[in-house]
Every structure is written in C-alpha cells, then in structure tokens.
C-alpha cells in the first residue's frame, strides 16, 4: 500500500445527516451540524446531564477526509420507537414537547424530522430513505476539495490508497428491526405473514445497487427476532425502558431472518453482526455458525462484532453469572456488562475468521471506577494516557484471550461516531482519528505496553493492523459480489 490511511468500521454519517436536516433538500453529509441546545431550565439541565455526549456531528464526511480516513462502513439506522416512548414515570414528569426536545438535545434530530418519525409506522421505509440519501448525495464536497462514492464490493475500494481526496462509503445496517419487524406495521401480523415480509424485504436489499455488507441482528429494543443486552446507564435508563425482550434468545422469526441473510440462494450474502444481542442469543448464534462452518468448510461465515468493549471475564459461563454487577466492576478496568465480549467469545470469533471493532465510547469500554479515576485527574496529559491505556487494554485482552500471533487479525478501529456515544474528550470526531492513531503508536513505543503479546510485530505494524490493514484484508475476503 501507499502512504497510510485509516478505515472506520462503524459510524452513522448518513443517519445523522438525514435526521438533522430540516427538509430533504437541506441534507448535507459534509457539514458540521449542531444539536438543539435547549431553551427551558429543564432542557438545559438535561443537556448538562448528557454533557459527555457530543452536541455536534462527529461523522460528517469532511471530518473523515480531514482525519486521513479513506473508507468508512456507514451504518443505516431507523430510529427505534423505544427512544420516543418514555417510561411512565418520565412521562408524568415531562410534557410531549419536553420529551421531544430531550431527544433532540441528545441526538441532533431536527424538530420537523422528529415529527415525521412519530408518524412513521414502518422501519423499512426509513431504511429505504437513508439508502436513497446515500445514493443520491454521492459527489463532491461543498468546496470541491473532496468527494465520496458508495462501494458495491471490494473491487471498488482495492485501489483506494492511490485515490486522492476520495472517501469510499460501504453500507451496513444497525438493528434488523430495519427490515420491518418490531414496528407499528408488524403488529397484528401472523407468524407466517411476518416470515413472508422478512423474506420480501431481505430480497429487496439484496437487489440494491449497493447492498449492505452486514446487519446487526439486535439493537436497543425488542424487535421480534432476538433478545438484546442491557445498554443504557443513568440517566438514559430512567427515561427509556429496555425491559421488553431483554436477555431473551433467538425467536423462530429470528432464525428465519438469519438464514435468509446468510444464504446465497436469494442473492449475495449479507453477514450478521452480534453487537447488542443478548448473551443467550449470542451463544445460540455461535453454535449455529460453528456447526455451519464445520459442514461447509469451503464457504465459512465469519462472526462480526462491529463496535464493542470487553468485560474482563474469561468464559461465557462466568459472564452469565456475574456480568452487569456493580460490585465486581469495582475490581476491573473494563465495563463488565454482558453487552461486551468475554475471552471465550473472542476465541470463537477468531476461530471463524471474524473481526471485532473497538469502540470509542468510554462508558462501553471502562468500568465506573476506572472512569471516575480519570475524571478526578486534573492533568490533561495524564487523563489522555489513561484513556489510551483503556483502549490498548481492550485490544490486548483480545490478544491475550486468543494467545497466538494470528489473534492480531481480529481487533479493528470502530468509532461509532454519531451513535449517541459518551465521547473521549481528546477524540471527539472523525477529524481526530489520525491524532488517535499517532497517540496510540506513541503509547506503545514509550511504554512497551504488554510487549510479550506483540508476537514479533512492531508498534507501527500493530497500529496499522488496527486502523487499516485488518479491515482491508477482511473486506478483500468477504465483501464480494
């Protein structure tokens, strides 16, 4: 390859731009846009409570180009109605206008767009809308300096290193509710009707000119396909309710969707992401993939976890017993929630030739104790070093779990920018990716951190694998027509 560049495995550029615009003709994927700031005392208080969430776009395409990023896997995401339907106690304390404005403060959604989404009854129509935006907005930036285009397959990106001032966007989808399940239109439909609807909609996206590379089966709320893991902390968990479907397994409809996505009989394969799936659902999916790969060794299916942290547990059995425990979280650097991966899961992902995205959400990465220690540190340089240790600690937990050189093919950079993350203040947007890469390289060189797990690679090679070559190699193998 030519001079190095970066790849981001998971972000929400299209979703952010679509939902932030006041009108369809105002969509601008390149511009830095600001969230609604709040006008009332209550709204400003909410803004303070959510101060660790950025209040401006993180993933606008201009920021990516400025951050020396040439490829992004952009995740389309129809906003789940669970975000718009607050808990009963929260609804008693807030008016409908207040609820709308709280969500606008957190998400950056425009008032007109919020009202549109309230009226929408189909997630699939919102998915099609975001795809249409991605296709129609291809072209140059406002100043003519950069341009972006969508990719159909690896053939469209294999020469990206030599392309000047061009960004390649690969579509993906976060949450299989986007296929039209778990929404208002699906209520009252029989099991057979839902099966037919899923088959039809999967067939449609497989026929897109730029079909999604992978789809995350679950997200924050029940979607009729599989249980989800708990993902909301205070104060969000006080406002919205994840209870329905929490920690359940995969349903019959879910298995149908899995098979329809992975088969090549109805078009190209669309891989499945396990992020946000409950541990019960993940265990079932791991067994399914391992059995399939044993029987079909000439066409193995990799497991993808697109944006995550690790929980510090070695086995799924122990994780099931003790994850989400506040008491145990006091004894680890990592967030021990079951939405994060344990060592045994990472071994399975490696066995399938899969990939794991390391997220930039500090609340996903770190335990409350470790994050509080960082917060109480007054020296910015020391705080930054502690964050770098947390990120590298996450990576090295994966490598230690696999404990062989080939393990370095698994971890990749995956920001989740504009995914309502709690940002690391030193790396607020895509503009900062190149600085993060530089800081992570310097951290390894200065500290020889976990050198026994480098397996002969140099710090420069490890950083290159994390920020580019692992994803590039994975796309070369699996992003095919």
GIHU-V340479 format. One record per backbone hydrogen bond with DSSP energy under -0.5 kcal/mol. CO is the residue of the C=O (numbers start at 1). NH is the residue of the N-H. If there is no record, write none. Layout:
# GIHU-V340479
co=CO nh=NH
co=CO nh=NH
This chain:
# GIHU-V340479
co=6 nh=70
co=6 nh=71
co=7 nh=9
co=8 nh=73
co=10 nh=416
co=10 nh=417
co=11 nh=75
co=12 nh=16
co=13 nh=17
co=14 nh=18
co=15 nh=19
co=16 nh=20
co=17 nh=21
co=19 nh=110
co=23 nh=26
co=24 nh=27
co=28 nh=31
co=29 nh=61
co=31 nh=33
co=33 nh=57
co=40 nh=44
co=41 nh=45
co=42 nh=46
co=43 nh=47
co=44 nh=48
co=45 nh=49
co=46 nh=50
co=48 nh=51
co=50 nh=53
co=52 nh=423
co=55 nh=35
co=58 nh=430
co=60 nh=63
co=60 nh=64
co=61 nh=65
co=62 nh=66
co=63 nh=67
co=64 nh=69
co=65 nh=68
co=68 nh=6
co=70 nh=168
co=71 nh=8
co=72 nh=74
co=72 nh=170
co=73 nh=11
co=74 nh=76
co=74 nh=172
co=76 nh=174
co=80 nh=83
co=81 nh=84
co=81 nh=85
co=84 nh=86
co=87 nh=91
co=88 nh=92
co=89 nh=93
co=90 nh=94
co=95 nh=99
co=96 nh=100
co=97 nh=101
co=98 nh=102
co=99 nh=103
co=100 nh=104
co=101 nh=105
co=102 nh=106
co=103 nh=107
co=104 nh=36
co=104 nh=108
co=110 nh=114
co=111 nh=115
co=112 nh=116
co=113 nh=117
co=114 nh=118
co=115 nh=119
co=116 nh=120
co=121 nh=185
co=122 nh=126
co=123 nh=127
co=124 nh=128
co=125 nh=129
co=126 nh=130
co=127 nh=131
co=128 nh=132
co=129 nh=133
co=130 nh=134
co=131 nh=135
co=132 nh=136
co=133 nh=137
co=135 nh=138
co=139 nh=148
co=141 nh=144
co=146 nh=141
co=147 nh=167
co=148 nh=139
co=149 nh=169
co=153 nh=156
co=154 nh=157
co=154 nh=158
co=157 nh=160
co=159 nh=162
co=159 nh=163
co=160 nh=163
co=165 nh=147
co=167 nh=149
co=168 nh=72
co=169 nh=151
co=169 nh=171
co=170 nh=74
co=171 nh=213
co=172 nh=76
co=173 nh=175
co=173 nh=216
co=175 nh=178
co=176 nh=179
co=177 nh=180
co=177 nh=181
co=183 nh=186
co=183 nh=187
co=184 nh=187
co=186 nh=189
co=190 nh=194
co=191 nh=195
co=192 nh=196
co=193 nh=197
co=194 nh=198
co=195 nh=199
co=196 nh=200
co=197 nh=201
co=198 nh=202
co=199 nh=203
co=200 nh=204
co=201 nh=205
co=202 nh=206
co=203 nh=207
co=204 nh=207
co=205 nh=208
co=208 nh=211
co=213 nh=271
co=214 nh=173
co=215 nh=273
co=216 nh=175
co=217 nh=176
co=221 nh=219
co=225 nh=251
co=226 nh=223
co=227 nh=278
co=228 nh=247
co=233 nh=236
co=233 nh=237
co=235 nh=238
co=235 nh=239
co=236 nh=239
co=236 nh=240
co=239 nh=87
co=240 nh=242
co=243 nh=246
co=244 nh=222
co=245 nh=228
co=245 nh=248
co=248 nh=281
co=249 nh=227
co=251 nh=255
co=252 nh=256
co=253 nh=257
co=254 nh=258
co=255 nh=259
co=256 nh=260
co=257 nh=261
co=258 nh=262
co=259 nh=263
co=261 nh=270
co=264 nh=267
co=269 nh=271
co=271 nh=215
co=272 nh=304
co=273 nh=217
co=274 nh=277
co=275 nh=218
co=276 nh=229
co=278 nh=282
co=279 nh=283
co=280 nh=284
co=281 nh=285
co=282 nh=286
co=283 nh=287
co=284 nh=288
co=285 nh=289
co=286 nh=290
co=287 nh=291
co=288 nh=292
co=289 nh=293
co=290 nh=294
co=291 nh=295
co=292 nh=296
co=296 nh=299
co=300 nh=302
co=303 nh=355
co=304 nh=274
co=305 nh=357
co=308 nh=359
co=309 nh=341
co=313 nh=343
co=314 nh=344
co=315 nh=319
co=316 nh=320
co=317 nh=321
co=318 nh=322
co=319 nh=323
co=322 nh=325
co=324 nh=326
co=325 nh=329
co=326 nh=330
co=327 nh=330
co=328 nh=331
co=329 nh=332
co=333 nh=367
co=334 nh=336
co=336 nh=324
co=337 nh=340
co=341 nh=311
co=341 nh=312
co=342 nh=346
co=343 nh=347
co=344 nh=348
co=345 nh=349
co=346 nh=350
co=347 nh=351
co=348 nh=352
co=349 nh=354
co=350 nh=353
co=355 nh=305
co=356 nh=412
co=357 nh=308
co=357 nh=359
co=358 nh=414
co=360 nh=362
co=361 nh=364
co=361 nh=365
co=362 nh=366
co=365 nh=335
co=367 nh=371
co=368 nh=372
co=369 nh=373
co=370 nh=374
co=371 nh=375
co=372 nh=376
co=373 nh=377
co=374 nh=377
co=376 nh=378
co=378 nh=380
co=379 nh=383
co=380 nh=384
co=381 nh=385
co=382 nh=386
co=383 nh=387
co=384 nh=388
co=385 nh=389
co=386 nh=390
co=387 nh=391
co=388 nh=392
co=389 nh=393
co=390 nh=394
co=391 nh=395
co=392 nh=396
co=393 nh=397
co=394 nh=398
co=395 nh=399
co=396 nh=400
co=397 nh=401
co=398 nh=402
co=399 nh=403
co=404 nh=407
co=405 nh=408
co=406 nh=409
co=407 nh=410
co=407 nh=411
co=410 nh=356
co=412 nh=358
co=413 nh=9
co=415 nh=360
co=416 nh=419
co=417 nh=12
co=421 nh=54
co=421 nh=423
co=422 nh=362
co=423 nh=425
co=424 nh=427
co=429 nh=432
co=430 nh=433
co=432 nh=436
co=433 nh=437
co=434 nh=438
co=435 nh=439
co=436 nh=440
co=437 nh=441
co=438 nh=442
co=439 nh=443
co=440 nh=444
co=441 nh=445
co=442 nh=446
co=443 nh=447
co=444 nh=448
co=448 nh=451
co=450 nh=453
co=451 nh=454
co=454 nh=457
co=458 nh=462
co=459 nh=463
co=460 nh=464
co=461 nh=465
co=462 nh=466
co=463 nh=467
co=464 nh=468
co=464 nh=469
co=465 nh=470
co=466 nh=413
co=467 nh=7
co=468 nh=471
co=468 nh=472
co=469 nh=473
co=470 nh=474
co=471 nh=475
co=472 nh=476
co=473 nh=477
co=474 nh=478
co=475 nh=479
co=478 nh=480
co=479 nh=154
